């Protein structure tokens, strides 16, 4: 069991250093401990008579062999320990650029611990110790740290860094592409929803009419339309009572006249996510994808050329054939460009890069179509054709939010008013009942008095 730490170079230890003071102060043979327990816990399995010898030899070698930076060696060792895979197997996977064996995080980490130029020179010089025989080579290798062993093993892989880049590109391509495809679909649907919403059209007409009436009193030159940003000003403009905004009044008016228009936002489900999609950013993403793909395709093409020349190419598997024999689909006016309709490429990676190239080019075409659709939408609203999509859909989203708040507030006011009216009616009914009761009591008193007067006998004349 190794403890990964960074030893201090003896040249850096001062005379009065703690390490000079404690040197030799504690020796293992002076300690009381269970040797078997220690070996079971911390020593690798070996021939019974060789355990101590191997441990001592290794410990001694570790002090003399330190080809790469200690901290880098420690960090690499931690990464490699998590993988739990033989370094020769890793080198074979990378050499063949096998897909699906490692995730993107692992690929980045493995690439990071490839030997750089200085490390390569140091490791090559050190490994010359093993030139004499396989046994000498194995011993030299055994004395290296885990990271150094990995570096030496990977040094035999031609263009290892480029192959890692190719594998990483393929690993992240799907997620990058799916995200791009989803954004294109969102914009496409948002444009269609806004253009086709009858409730939004009627609401805009109602707003135009009401604001024209407010501005002109119904006489003189009236506006025939308004820019989208005017929607956000409706909540700011107040009536003379300083309380009611134009937006609140509109909500109340529409609630009374055409209740269906209150929920126009149900027609615009993709407007909110569309606000976060930068249309020009999509074009830049596709361009970056194609630029990243260029060197990857060159790497896998060179490897395919080498395999073809050496006769090592293998025929396609059934799953790979199925992957190839597919067609580009057109769904709701948007090409589903994750599939191709041709066979190409000699290796799995080469086929991937050819297909990725086709898909990226089709994505670029789909983006251009959505751009044209968006320009037509701006023209439909009479807006500036250079207006960013984030501004357009963002304005609509903010208006939708303000509209819902206005409806809730109007309903709350109406509910409170209805409650107050009910209370007033109850109070008035109570007062009326009280007045009627009082009137009845007064009438009864008068009747009794009249009866008493009538019952009295007149006095006799003197």
C-alpha positions in Angstrom: 0.0 0.0 0.0 1.6 3.3 -1.1 1.2 6.6 0.6 1.4 9.3 -2.0 3.5 12.2 -0.7 6.1 14.6 -2.0 9.5 14.0 -0.5 11.7 17.0 0.3 14.9 17.2 -1.6 17.9 16.7 0.8 19.6 19.6 -0.8 16.8 21.9 0.5 17.1 20.8 4.1 18.9 23.3 6.3 21.3 22.3 9.1 18.9 23.4 11.8 15.9 21.9 10.0 13.5 19.7 12.0 14.3 16.9 9.6 18.0 17.1 10.5 17.0 17.2 14.2 14.8 14.1 14.0 17.0 12.1 11.6 17.5 8.6 13.0 15.6 9.4 16.2 13.0 6.7 15.6 13.8 3.4 14.1 11.3 0.7 13.2 13.2 -2.0 15.0 13.0 -0.1 18.3 9.2 0.1 18.1 6.8 -2.5 19.6 4.4 -3.6 16.9 2.9 -6.8 15.4 5.0 -7.4 12.3 2.5 -9.8 10.7 -0.3 -7.3 11.2 1.8 -4.6 9.6 2.6 -6.8 6.6 -1.0 -7.8 6.2 -2.1 -4.2 6.2 0.6 -2.4 4.2 2.7 -4.9 2.3 1.8 -6.4 -1.1 1.5 -10.2 -1.4 4.7 -11.9 -2.3 6.6 -15.2 -1.8 6.7 -15.7 2.0 10.5 -15.5 2.1 10.7 -12.5 -0.2 8.2 -10.1 1.5 10.8 -8.2 3.6 13.3 -8.3 0.8 10.9 -6.8 -1.7 9.7 -4.1 0.6 13.2 -3.0 1.5 14.4 -3.1 -2.1 11.4 -1.1 -3.3 11.8 1.4 -0.5 15.4 1.9 -1.4 14.7 2.2 -5.1 12.0 4.8 -4.5 14.5 7.0 -2.8 16.8 6.9 -5.9 14.1 6.9 -8.7 12.2 10.1 -9.0 12.1 11.0 -12.7 9.0 13.3 -12.6 7.8 15.9 -10.2 6.7 14.4 -6.9 3.4 16.2 -6.7 2.5 15.4 -10.3 3.4 11.8 -9.6 1.1 11.7 -6.6 -1.9 13.3 -8.4 -1.5 10.9 -11.3 -1.3 8.0 -9.0 -4.6 9.0 -7.4 -6.3 9.2 -10.8 -4.9 5.9 -12.0 -5.9 4.1 -8.8 -9.5 5.0 -9.4 -9.5 3.5 -12.9 -8.3 0.1 -11.7 -7.1 -0.8 -15.2 -3.9 -2.3 -16.5 -1.8 0.4 -18.2 -1.1 -1.8 -21.2 -4.9 -2.2 -21.7 -5.3 1.6 -21.5 -2.6 2.0 -24.2 -4.3 -0.5 -26.5 -7.7 1.3 -26.1 -6.2 4.6 -26.9 -4.1 3.3 -29.8 -7.3 1.9 -31.4 -9.4 4.9 -30.2 -12.1 2.6 -28.9 -15.3 4.5 -28.0 -17.2 4.2 -24.8 -14.5 2.8 -22.6 -13.9 6.1 -20.7 -16.0 9.1 -20.0 -14.9 12.7 -20.8 -13.5 13.3 -17.3 -11.3 10.2 -17.4 -10.1 11.0 -20.9 -9.0 14.5 -19.9 -7.2 13.2 -16.8 -5.4 10.4 -18.7 -4.3 12.9 -21.4 -3.1 15.2 -18.7 -0.7 12.6 -17.4 1.0 11.8 -20.7 4.7 12.5 -20.4 5.7 16.0 -21.6 9.0 16.5 -23.6 11.2 16.8 -20.4 9.6 13.9 -18.7 9.9 11.7 -21.8 13.6 12.5 -22.0 14.1 11.6 -18.3 12.1 8.4 -18.6 13.8 7.3 -21.8 17.2 7.8 -20.2 16.2 5.9 -17.0 14.6 3.0 -18.9 17.9 2.4 -20.7 18.8 0.4 -17.5 16.4 -2.3 -18.8 18.0 -2.6 -22.3 20.1 -5.5 -21.2 17.2 -8.0 -20.7 13.5 -8.3 -20.1 14.3 -9.0 -16.5 16.3 -5.8 -16.2 13.5 -3.9 -17.9 10.9 -5.3 -15.5 13.0 -4.4 -12.5 13.5 -0.8 -13.8 9.8 -0.5 -14.5 8.9 -1.9 -11.0 11.0 0.9 -9.3 9.0 3.6 -11.0 5.9 5.3 -9.5 2.5 4.4 -10.9 2.3 7.6 -12.9 5.8 7.0 -14.3 4.8 3.4 -15.3 1.7 4.8 -17.0 3.8 7.4 -18.9 6.3 4.8 -20.1 3.5 2.5 -21.2 1.8 5.3 -23.2 5.0 6.4 -24.8 4.7 3.5 -27.3 1.4 4.8 -28.6 1.9 7.0 -31.7 0.2 10.4 -31.5 -1.3 9.5 -28.1 -2.4 13.1 -27.3 -4.1 13.5 -30.7 -5.9 10.2 -30.2 -7.1 11.3 -26.7 -8.4 14.5 -28.4 -10.3 12.4 -31.0 -11.8 10.1 -28.3 -12.8 13.1 -26.1 -14.4 14.9 -29.1 -16.5 11.8 -29.9 -17.5 11.4 -26.2 -18.8 15.0 -25.9 -20.1 15.4 -29.4 -23.5 13.9 -28.7 -24.2 16.1 -25.7 -23.0 19.2 -27.6 -25.0 18.3 -30.6 -28.2 17.4 -28.7 -28.1 20.7 -26.9 -27.7 22.5 -30.2 -30.5 20.5 -31.8 -32.8 21.3 -28.9 -32.1 25.0 -29.1 -32.8 25.1 -32.9 -36.1 23.2 -32.2 -37.0 25.7 -29.4 -36.5 28.7 -31.7 -38.3 27.1 -34.5 -41.4 26.3 -32.4 -41.3 29.7 -30.7 -41.4 31.5 -34.0 -44.3 29.4 -35.2 -46.3 29.8 -31.9 -46.0 33.6 -31.9 -46.9 33.9 -35.6 -49.9 31.6 -35.4 -51.4 32.6 -32.0 -54.9 34.1 -32.7 -55.3 35.1 -29.1 -52.1 37.1 -29.1 -53.3 38.8 -32.3 -56.6 39.7 -30.7 -54.9 41.0 -27.6 -52.6 43.2 -29.6 -55.6 44.6 -31.4 -57.4 45.3 -28.1 -54.3 47.0 -26.7 -53.9 49.2 -29.9 -57.6 50.3 -29.7 -57.5 51.1 -26.0 -54.2 53.0 -26.1 -55.4 54.9 -29.2 -58.5 55.9 -27.3 -56.5 57.0 -24.3 -54.0 59.0 -26.5 -56.5 60.7 -28.9 -59.9 60.4 -27.3 -61.0 58.6 -30.4 -60.4 61.6 -32.7 -57.5 62.6 -35.0 -54.7 60.5 -36.3 -54.5 57.1 -34.7 -51.5 54.7 -34.5 -51.8 51.6 -36.8 -49.4 49.6 -34.7 -46.8 49.8 -32.0 -43.4 48.3 -31.2 -43.1 45.4 -28.9 -41.3 47.3 -26.2 -44.5 49.4 -25.7 -46.0 46.3 -24.0 -43.7 46.9 -21.0 -44.8 50.5 -20.6 -48.5 49.5 -20.0 -47.8 48.6 -16.4 -45.9 51.9 -15.8 -48.6 54.2 -17.2 -51.1 55.1 -14.4 -54.7 56.5 -14.6 -55.6 59.7 -12.8 -56.4 57.8 -9.6 -52.6 57.1 -9.4 -53.5 53.5 -8.7 -54.8 51.8 -11.8 -52.3 51.1 -14.5 -53.2 50.7 -18.2 -52.3 47.1 -17.9 -54.7 46.5 -15.0 -57.4 48.3 -16.9 -56.8 46.2 -20.0 -56.9 43.0 -17.9 -60.2 44.1 -16.4 -61.6 45.1 -19.8 -60.6 41.8 -21.5 -61.9 39.8 -18.6 -65.3 41.3 -19.1 -65.3 41.2 -22.9 -63.3 38.1 -24.1 -62.2 35.9 -21.2 -60.3 33.6 -23.5 -57.7 36.2 -24.3 -56.6 36.3 -20.6 -54.7 33.0 -21.2 -53.0 33.9 -24.5 -49.6 32.8 -22.9 -50.8 29.1 -23.2 -50.2 29.4 -26.9 -46.6 30.5 -26.4 -45.0 27.7 -24.5 -41.6 28.0 -26.2 -41.2 31.7 -25.7 -39.7 31.5 -22.3 -36.9 28.9 -23.2 -36.4 30.8 -26.5 -35.3 33.9 -24.6 -32.1 32.0 -23.5 -31.1 30.9 -27.0 -28.7 33.2 -28.8 -29.3 32.6 -32.5 -25.9 34.0 -33.6 -24.4 31.8 -30.9 -25.8 28.7 -32.5 -24.0 29.6 -35.8 -20.8 30.1 -33.8 -21.3 26.7 -32.0 -21.6 24.9 -35.3 -18.6 26.6 -36.7 -16.5 25.7 -33.6 -17.8 22.1 -33.9 -16.5 21.9 -37.5 -13.2 23.5 -36.6 -12.7 21.0 -33.7 -13.7 18.2 -36.1 -11.0 19.0 -38.7 -7.9 17.8 -36.8 -9.8 14.9 -35.3 -10.7 13.6 -38.8 -7.1 13.9 -39.8 -5.9 11.9 -36.9 -8.5 9.1 -37.4 -7.8 9.1 -41.2 -4.1 8.6 -40.6 -4.8 5.7 -38.3 -7.2 4.1 -40.8 -4.5 4.5 -43.6 -2.0 2.8 -41.3 -4.4 -0.1 -40.5 -5.4 -0.5 -44.2 -1.7 -0.6 -45.3 -0.9 -3.2 -42.6 -4.0 -5.3 -43.4 -5.4 -4.9 -39.9 -8.7 -3.4 -40.9 -11.7 -5.4 -39.6 -15.2 -5.6 -41.2 -18.0 -3.6 -39.7 -20.1 -5.2 -37.0 -23.9 -5.5 -37.3 -24.5 -2.6 -34.9 -22.1 -0.4 -36.9 -24.0 -1.3 -40.1 -27.3 -0.4 -38.5 -25.8 2.9 -37.5 -24.9 3.7 -41.1 -28.1 2.5 -42.9 -30.4 5.3 -41.7 -31.9 8.4 -43.3 -32.1 12.1 -42.5 -35.6 12.8 -41.2 -37.7 15.9 -41.5 -39.9 16.6 -38.5 -42.1 19.6 -38.3 -40.0 21.5 -40.9 -36.7 20.9 -39.0 -34.2 18.3 -40.2 -33.3 15.7 -37.6 -29.7 15.7 -38.7 -28.3 13.1 -36.3 -28.6 10.4 -39.0 -27.0 9.9 -42.4 -28.0 8.1 -45.5 -24.7 6.8 -46.8 -22.0 4.3 -45.9 -18.5 5.7 -45.3 -15.3 5.3 -43.3 -13.0 2.4 -42.8 -12.9 2.4 -39.0 -15.5 3.2 -36.3 -13.8 6.5 -35.6 -13.5 7.5 -39.3 -17.2 6.7 -39.8 -18.0 8.8 -36.8 -16.1 11.8 -38.1 -17.7 11.6 -41.6 -21.1 11.3 -40.0 -20.4 14.2 -37.6 -19.3 16.3 -40.6 -22.5 15.6 -42.4 -24.6 16.3 -39.3 -22.8 19.6 -38.5 -23.3 20.8 -42.0 -27.0 19.9 -41.9 -27.3 21.7 -38.6 -25.8 24.8 -40.1 -28.5 24.6 -42.9 -31.2 24.2 -40.3 -30.0 27.3 -38.4 -30.1 29.3 -41.5 -33.7 28.3 -42.1 -34.7 29.3 -38.5 -32.9 32.6 -39.0 -35.0 33.3 -42.1 -38.2 32.3 -40.2 -37.2 34.7 -37.4 -36.6 37.6 -39.8 -40.1 37.0 -41.3 -41.5 37.1 -37.7 -39.9 40.5 -37.1 -41.3 41.7 -40.4 -44.7 40.4 -39.2 -44.5 42.6 -36.1 -42.9 45.5 -38.0 -39.8 45.3 -35.9 -36.2 46.0 -36.9 -34.8 43.0 -38.7 -31.6 43.2 -36.7 -33.3 42.8 -33.4 -31.7 40.0 -31.5 -33.9 37.0 -30.8 -33.1 37.2 -27.1 -34.6 40.8 -27.0 -37.7 39.8 -28.9 -38.6 36.8 -26.9 -37.3 38.4 -23.7 -39.8 41.3 -24.2 -42.6 38.9 -24.8 -41.7 36.8 -21.8 -41.6 39.9 -19.5 -45.0 41.1 -20.8 -46.4 37.6 -20.2 -45.2 37.7 -16.6 -46.6 41.2 -16.0 -49.9 40.2 -17.6 -50.3 37.3 -15.3 -49.5 39.5 -12.3 -52.1 42.1 -13.5 -54.8 39.4 -13.9 -54.1 38.1 -10.4 -54.2 41.6 -8.9 -57.4 42.5 -10.8 -59.0 39.3 -9.6 -57.9 40.0 -6.0 -59.3 43.5 -6.2 -62.6 42.2 -7.6 -62.8 39.5 -5.0 -62.2 42.0 -2.2 -64.8 44.4 -3.7 -67.4 41.6 -4.0 -66.7 40.6 -0.4 -67.1 44.2 0.7 -70.3 44.5 -1.3 -71.7 41.4 0.4 -70.8 42.9 3.8 -72.5 46.2 2.9 -75.6 44.3 1.7 -75.7 42.3 4.9 -75.3 45.4 6.9 -78.0 47.3 5.0 -80.4 44.3 5.4 -79.7 44.2 9.1 -80.3 48.0 9.4 -83.5 47.6 7.4 -84.7 44.8 9.6 -83.9 46.8 12.7 -85.8 49.9 11.3 -88.8 47.7 10.4 -88.8 46.3 13.9 -88.6 49.7 15.5 -91.4 51.0 13.2 -93.6 48.1 14.2 -93.1 48.6 17.8 -94.0 52.3 17.5 -97.2 51.5 15.6 -98.2 49.0 18.3 -97.8 51.6 21.1 -100.0 54.1 19.3 -102.8 51.6 18.7 -102.9 50.6 22.4 -103.2 54.2 23.5 -106.1 54.8 21.2 -108.0 51.8 22.5 -107.5 52.9 26.1 -109.0 56.3 25.3 -112.0 54.8 23.7 -112.8 52.7 26.7 -113.0 55.6 29.1 -116.7 56.7 30.2 -117.6 60.3 29.8 -118.2 62.3 33.1 -121.9 63.3 34.0 -122.9 67.0 33.6 -123.5 68.9 36.8 
